[in-house]
Amino acid sequence: MDTLKSAVETQINNIQKKTGKTLEELTTFVLASGLTKHGEIREMLMRELGLGHGDANALVHAVLQSDGTRKAEANGLNADTLLDEIYTGAKTGLRPIHEALMAEIVNFGEFETLPKKGYVSLRRKKQFAMIGPATNSRVDLGLNVKDLTADSRLLEQPKGSMCNYIVRITDPSQVDSTVINWLRAAFDSAG
């Protein structure tokens, strides 16, 4: 997807401007840290360079030349298999919530689904939502959109978080018109 690649390039360019370092210098900085795990590197970049979670995450992918799914694909896992792993054991009963959300989102238009270890990232030019089990009884829907009207179900997240808002969902019936409208706003703002 050319627009996604362009968005990633723009983000990396902005990170270089924020830090005053080239991608080569940032790569050397990361490699010199001796850290090898994605999460550890991300946390170090946030702490040492003052990057937000999203920028630090993108920079780790750029430095390690990964896209967040290559490791899973290398292990022979496809999107359905990854979803099966996310919604396993005590979390199996949460899969219908995920399916209810996805059934609405597919009506909005083209987007990319990137399964991660414990959640699914949804992207257009940038990430607009995340869906994943937060506990054994709840799925969290993360939304990347600004200025939604206050609602008791809409939990605003601190600046620099992966998402601007979180919606806690415990039953597929809670995927109502309000949640769908929030998702649509996030989808539209990402593309």
Backbone torsions as a table, in degrees:
resi	resn	phi	psi	omega
1	MET	NA	112.6	-175.5
2	ASP	-63.0	-38.2	-178.9
3	THR	-67.1	-35.7	177.7
4	LEU	-66.5	-45.1	178.9
5	LYS	-60.8	-42.1	178.5
6	SER	-63.1	-40.9	179.7
7	ALA	-64.8	-40.3	178.8
8	VAL	-65.3	-42.9	178.7
9	GLU	-61.4	-41.9	178.1
10	THR	-62.1	-43.3	179.7
11	GLN	-62.7	-44.5	179.4
12	ILE	-63.7	-40.5	176.6
13	ASN	-61.2	-41.8	179.0
14	ASN	-65.9	-37.1	177.4
15	ILE	-63.5	-41.7	178.9
16	GLN	-61.8	-41.2	178.3
17	LYS	-65.3	-44.1	-179.1
18	LYS	-61.6	-42.1	-174.9
19	THR	-89.0	-18.6	-175.8
20	GLY	73.0	18.0	-179.1
21	LYS	-123.2	146.1	175.3
22	THR	-75.2	166.5	177.2
23	LEU	-61.2	-37.3	177.4
24	GLU	-62.1	-43.9	178.8
25	GLU	-66.3	-38.5	177.7
26	LEU	-66.0	-39.3	177.6
27	THR	-62.5	-45.4	178.0
28	THR	-60.6	-41.6	178.6
29	PHE	-60.0	-45.6	-179.7
30	VAL	-66.1	-47.3	-178.2
31	LEU	-63.4	-35.6	179.4
32	ALA	-69.0	-20.8	179.9
33	SER	-68.5	-23.7	-177.9
34	GLY	80.2	-3.5	179.5
35	LEU	-77.9	146.0	-179.0
36	THR	-124.9	-21.1	-177.8
37	LYS	-85.5	136.4	-176.9
38	HIS	-50.7	-52.5	-176.7
39	GLY	-62.0	-39.3	178.8
40	GLU	-65.8	-42.1	179.3
41	ILE	-64.7	-44.9	179.6
42	ARG	-57.3	-47.7	-179.2
43	GLU	-62.7	-39.7	178.4
44	MET	-63.0	-42.9	179.7
45	LEU	-65.1	-37.9	177.6
46	MET	-64.7	-44.6	-177.2
47	ARG	-71.2	-48.7	-172.2
48	GLU	-81.4	-33.1	-176.2
49	LEU	-110.6	-3.6	178.9
50	GLY	70.8	24.3	179.3
51	LEU	-79.5	150.7	171.8
52	GLY	-74.1	168.1	-176.8
53	HIS	-56.6	-47.8	-177.2
54	GLY	-62.7	-44.0	179.1
55	ASP	-66.8	-43.3	179.3
56	ALA	-62.7	-41.0	179.3
57	ASN	-62.8	-46.4	179.2
58	ALA	-62.2	-39.6	-179.7
59	LEU	-65.9	-39.9	177.2
60	VAL	-60.4	-44.7	178.4
61	HIS	-61.0	-40.2	179.9
62	ALA	-66.7	-43.8	-178.5
63	VAL	-67.2	-43.6	-178.5
64	LEU	-84.8	-3.4	-178.5
65	GLN	53.2	52.9	178.6
66	SER	-127.2	166.0	178.1
67	ASP	-123.1	8.9	178.7
68	GLY	89.4	-14.0	180.0
69	THR	-120.4	-14.3	-174.4
70	ARG	-59.2	-40.1	-179.5
71	LYS	-62.0	-43.1	179.4
72	ALA	-64.3	-44.0	179.9
73	GLU	-64.1	-36.2	178.7
74	ALA	-64.4	-28.4	178.0
75	ASN	-89.4	10.7	176.2
76	GLY	77.7	22.4	-178.2
77	LEU	-102.0	132.6	174.3
78	ASN	-102.7	-179.9	-175.9
79	ALA	-58.5	-43.6	-179.6
80	ASP	-64.4	-39.9	178.8
81	THR	-65.2	-40.4	178.2
82	LEU	-64.3	-39.8	176.5
83	LEU	-63.7	-39.6	176.8
84	ASP	-60.0	-37.1	179.2
85	GLU	-73.4	-35.2	178.5
86	ILE	-66.9	-43.6	-176.9
87	TYR	-103.9	67.3	-178.5
88	THR	-119.6	164.6	176.7
89	GLY	58.5	-129.6	-177.8
90	ALA	-66.0	-15.2	-178.6
91	LYS	-93.6	-1.7	-178.4
92	THR	-54.6	-40.9	-177.9
93	GLY	-67.4	-9.4	179.5
94	LEU	-87.4	-12.9	-177.4
95	ARG	-56.4	-38.2	178.2
96	PRO	-59.9	-29.8	176.0
97	ILE	-65.6	-46.8	177.8
98	HIS	-57.1	-47.8	-178.7
99	GLU	-62.6	-39.1	179.4
100	ALA	-64.2	-41.4	177.6
101	LEU	-64.4	-47.4	-178.3
102	MET	-64.5	-34.8	178.8
103	ALA	-60.9	-30.9	177.4
104	GLU	-81.7	-42.7	-174.9
105	ILE	-63.8	-36.8	-178.0
106	VAL	-62.9	-18.4	177.8
107	ASN	-77.8	-12.6	-174.8
108	PHE	-78.9	-31.0	-175.7
109	GLY	139.3	-163.9	-176.5
110	GLU	-72.9	138.2	173.2
111	PHE	-159.1	168.7	-179.2
112	GLU	-111.1	137.8	177.0
113	THR	-107.5	122.9	-179.7
114	LEU	-121.8	97.2	176.7
115	PRO	-67.1	134.2	176.5
116	LYS	-112.7	-168.7	-176.5
117	LYS	-64.6	-44.3	-175.7
118	GLY	-125.9	9.3	-179.0
119	TYR	-160.3	176.2	176.6
120	VAL	-120.0	129.2	176.5
121	SER	-96.5	134.7	178.5
122	LEU	-115.2	127.6	-173.2
123	ARG	-132.3	148.2	163.3
124	ARG	-116.1	-112.7	172.2
125	LYS	-71.5	-26.7	175.0
126	LYS	-144.5	169.6	179.1
127	GLN	-64.8	131.8	176.9
128	PHE	-113.1	-19.8	179.6
129	ALA	-157.6	159.2	173.2
130	MET	-134.5	139.8	178.9
131	ILE	-131.4	129.1	176.9
132	GLY	-174.3	156.6	178.8
133	PRO	-70.1	126.6	178.3
134	ALA	-92.5	-32.8	177.4
135	THR	-140.9	-175.9	177.1
136	ASN	-73.5	-9.6	-177.5
137	SER	-125.1	8.1	-173.7
138	ARG	-150.5	137.9	170.6
139	VAL	-102.6	135.4	173.4
140	ASP	-100.7	131.0	172.9
141	LEU	-104.3	112.0	176.6
142	GLY	-92.4	135.0	-178.4
143	LEU	-121.4	131.1	174.2
144	ASN	-104.8	91.1	179.1
145	VAL	-159.6	150.7	-178.1
146	LYS	-107.9	156.1	168.7
147	ASP	62.7	41.9	171.9
148	LEU	-78.3	149.3	178.7
149	THR	-65.8	135.8	-177.8
150	ALA	-55.6	140.4	179.2
151	ASP	-154.8	144.0	-176.8
152	SER	-62.0	-23.4	179.4
153	ARG	-85.4	-14.1	-174.8
154	LEU	-96.8	106.7	-176.4
155	LEU	-99.1	109.5	179.8
156	GLU	-69.0	137.1	-177.2
157	GLN	-101.9	155.4	179.0
158	PRO	-61.8	150.0	177.3
159	LYS	-55.8	137.3	-179.5
160	GLY	92.4	-4.3	177.4
161	SER	-72.9	165.6	-179.9
162	MET	-64.2	-27.9	179.9
163	CYS	-134.9	153.4	177.3
164	ASN	-75.7	-32.9	-176.7
165	TYR	-138.9	153.6	171.9
166	ILE	-124.8	137.6	172.8
167	VAL	-118.6	123.1	179.7
168	ARG	-91.0	125.5	-175.1
169	ILE	-125.4	125.7	-178.3
170	THR	-112.8	-5.9	-178.3
171	ASP	-152.8	143.2	179.6
172	PRO	-57.6	-27.3	-180.0
173	SER	-65.7	-17.4	178.6
174	GLN	-78.8	-5.6	173.9
175	VAL	-83.8	75.2	-174.5
176	ASP	-101.9	-173.7	-176.2
177	SER	-61.2	-32.7	179.1
178	THR	-66.1	-47.4	178.9
179	VAL	-63.2	-41.7	179.3
180	ILE	-62.7	-40.5	177.7
181	ASN	-64.7	-38.5	176.3
182	TRP	-63.7	-44.4	177.7
183	LEU	-60.0	-43.1	-179.6
184	ARG	-63.1	-41.5	178.5
185	ALA	-62.3	-41.3	178.4
186	ALA	-65.6	-43.7	178.6
187	PHE	-58.5	-50.0	-178.3
188	ASP	-63.2	-36.7	-178.0
189	SER	-74.1	-14.3	-176.5
190	ALA	-95.0	0.2	-173.9
191	GLY	-140.4	NA	NA
